[in-house]
Every structure is written in C-alpha cells, then in structure tokens.
Amino acid sequence: MKKLTFLMLLCLAAMVTGCNTVKGFGQDLQKLGGKIDEKATPK
C-alpha cells in the first residue's frame, strides 16, 4: 500500500511540474488525444 501511495504521489508531482497551469494541462491532454486518434485511425 505504501508503494502504491508513493507511486501515485510521484506521478502527481510529475504532472504538476510538467504542466504548470490548467491551460497547460489541457494542451497536454489535447496532444495526447491527437496521438491516440492518429494511432486508432486506419491507414
């Protein structure tokens, strides 16, 4: 249980430092969605 909590806190810290604002977080989600869409679209 302690490992899971530590891992979750570590991921949260990485997200917060990676995108400083809510706007930045939204932009990151858009980029991720675009990448998923590219992979899902048949060629």
Stockholm file with secondary structure:
# STOCKHOLM 1.0

chainA/1-43         MKKLTFLMLLCLAAMVTGCNTVKGFGQDLQKLGGKIDEKATPK
#=GR chainA/1-43 SS CHHHHHHHHHHHHHHHHHCCSHHHHHHHHHHHHHHHHHHHSCC
#=GC SS_cons        CHHHHHHHHHHHHHHHHHCCSHHHHHHHHHHHHHHHHHHHSCC
//
